Amino acid sequence: MILESHFTDDEWWRSASVNPQDLIEQSLGASCWPHEAAQQLMSEALVFAWHTAKWDRRVARLSLSISPGVVSSIATLTPRQLAVISARHWGALRLRWQEERDFWARLLAAAQDGDEEALSENHLHAKLLLSGTLVARSTLSQLGT
């Protein structure tokens, strides 16, 4: 998934699952989207993450790069809680690798040109970025940090 919302922040999701109305949003920088679009994307991303976590938590962790604690928190949410979180915390939605401008520029150029080879290379690059995130997180958890 190219979207994420605190998917590695266990504490944020524990708070969101207990009382999403009182959760104080930490600034993550400017949102990529206008309010209405961000709220809809947030809703769709959370519903997708929720369904995936309910279906198979391991798949959710690997395919969406969600920490084990966040997967557990998301899986226990109700549809109503998902809607409240989406409505109140749409600003937490981020484009994954948002700071990787070269990655997104290459992907956009490949898509506009219909360059299948470049699209395939970008897909592989995305998989490597995702794998790097998972390996780094696993290493840190094994070190106890």
C-alpha positions as CSV (number, residue, x, y, z in Angstrom):
1,M,0.0,0.0,0.0
2,I,1.4,3.4,-0.9
3,L,-0.4,5.1,2.0
4,E,0.3,4.9,5.7
5,S,-0.9,6.4,8.9
6,H,1.2,5.9,12.0
7,F,1.4,2.2,10.9
8,T,4.5,1.7,13.1
9,D,3.4,3.8,16.1
10,D,1.9,1.3,18.6
11,E,1.1,4.0,21.1
12,W,-0.8,6.2,18.7
13,W,-3.0,3.2,17.6
14,R,-3.5,2.1,21.2
15,S,-4.8,5.6,22.0
16,A,-6.9,5.6,18.8
17,S,-8.5,2.3,19.6
18,V,-9.4,3.4,23.2
19,N,-10.7,6.9,22.6
20,P,-10.2,8.3,19.1
21,Q,-12.1,11.5,19.9
22,D,-9.5,12.6,22.5
23,L,-6.4,11.6,20.5
24,I,-4.1,14.6,19.9
25,E,-2.7,14.6,16.4
26,Q,1.0,15.2,16.2
27,S,2.1,17.3,13.2
28,L,3.7,15.2,10.6
29,G,4.1,18.0,8.1
30,A,1.8,19.2,5.4
31,S,-0.8,16.9,4.0
32,C,-0.5,15.9,0.3
33,W,-4.2,16.2,-0.2
34,P,-7.2,18.5,0.4
35,H,-9.3,17.7,3.5
36,E,-12.1,15.8,1.6
37,A,-9.8,13.7,-0.5
38,A,-7.6,12.9,2.5
39,Q,-10.5,11.9,4.7
40,Q,-11.8,9.5,2.0
41,L,-8.4,8.1,1.3
42,M,-7.8,7.7,5.1
43,S,-11.1,5.8,5.4
44,E,-10.3,3.5,2.5
45,A,-6.8,2.8,3.8
46,L,-8.0,2.0,7.3
47,V,-10.8,-0.2,6.0
48,F,-8.3,-2.1,3.8
49,A,-5.9,-2.4,6.7
50,W,-8.7,-3.5,9.0
51,H,-9.9,-6.2,6.6
52,T,-6.4,-7.4,6.0
53,A,-5.6,-7.6,9.7
54,K,-8.8,-9.5,10.4
55,W,-8.1,-11.9,7.5
56,D,-4.4,-12.6,8.3
57,R,-2.3,-10.4,10.6
58,R,0.9,-11.7,9.1
59,V,-0.1,-10.6,5.6
60,A,-1.1,-7.2,7.0
61,R,2.3,-6.8,8.7
62,L,4.2,-7.8,5.6
63,S,2.2,-6.3,2.8
64,L,1.3,-3.1,4.5
65,S,4.4,-2.7,6.7
66,I,2.4,-2.4,9.9
67,S,4.0,-3.2,13.2
68,P,2.6,-6.2,15.2
69,G,1.1,-3.9,17.8
70,V,-0.7,-1.7,15.3
71,V,-2.1,-4.8,13.5
72,S,-3.6,-5.9,16.8
73,S,-5.0,-2.5,17.5
74,I,-6.5,-2.1,14.0
75,A,-8.0,-5.6,14.0
76,T,-9.9,-4.9,17.2
77,L,-11.5,-1.7,15.9
78,T,-15.2,-1.5,15.0
79,P,-16.4,0.1,11.7
80,R,-17.7,3.0,13.8
81,Q,-14.2,3.5,15.3
82,L,-12.6,3.4,11.9
83,A,-15.0,6.1,10.7
84,V,-14.3,8.3,13.7
85,I,-10.5,8.0,13.3
86,S,-10.8,8.7,9.6
87,A,-13.0,11.8,10.2
88,R,-10.8,13.2,13.0
89,H,-7.3,12.2,12.0
90,W,-7.2,12.4,8.2
91,G,-4.2,14.7,8.5
92,A,-2.2,11.7,9.7
93,L,-2.4,10.1,6.3
94,R,0.8,10.1,4.4
95,L,2.1,9.0,1.1
96,R,4.6,6.2,1.9
97,W,8.1,7.4,1.1
98,Q,6.8,10.9,0.7
99,E,10.3,12.3,1.1
100,E,11.6,10.1,-1.8
101,R,10.8,12.6,-4.5
102,D,13.0,10.9,-7.1
103,F,11.1,7.6,-6.6
104,W,7.8,9.4,-7.2
105,A,9.1,11.4,-10.2
106,R,10.4,8.2,-11.9
107,L,7.2,6.4,-11.2
108,L,5.1,9.3,-12.6
109,A,7.3,9.5,-15.7
110,A,7.2,5.8,-16.3
111,A,3.4,5.8,-16.0
112,Q,3.0,8.8,-18.3
113,D,5.3,7.3,-20.9
114,G,3.7,3.8,-20.6
115,D,7.2,2.4,-20.1
116,E,6.6,-1.1,-18.8
117,E,10.3,-1.8,-18.0
118,A,10.6,1.4,-16.0
119,L,7.4,0.6,-14.2
120,S,8.7,-2.8,-13.4
121,E,11.9,-1.3,-12.0
122,N,9.9,1.1,-9.9
123,H,7.8,-1.7,-8.6
124,L,11.0,-3.6,-7.6
125,H,12.4,-0.4,-6.0
126,A,9.2,-0.1,-3.9
127,K,9.5,-3.7,-2.8
128,L,13.1,-3.1,-1.7
129,L,12.1,0.1,0.2
130,L,9.3,-1.9,2.0
131,S,11.7,-4.8,2.7
132,G,14.2,-2.4,4.1
133,T,11.6,-0.9,6.4
134,L,10.6,-4.3,7.7
135,V,14.2,-5.5,8.2
136,A,15.1,-2.3,10.0
137,R,12.1,-2.6,12.3
138,S,12.8,-6.3,13.0
139,T,16.4,-5.6,13.8
140,L,15.4,-2.8,16.2
141,S,12.9,-4.9,18.0
142,Q,15.4,-7.7,18.4
143,L,17.8,-5.2,19.9
144,G,15.1,-4.1,22.3
145,T,14.8,-0.5,21.1
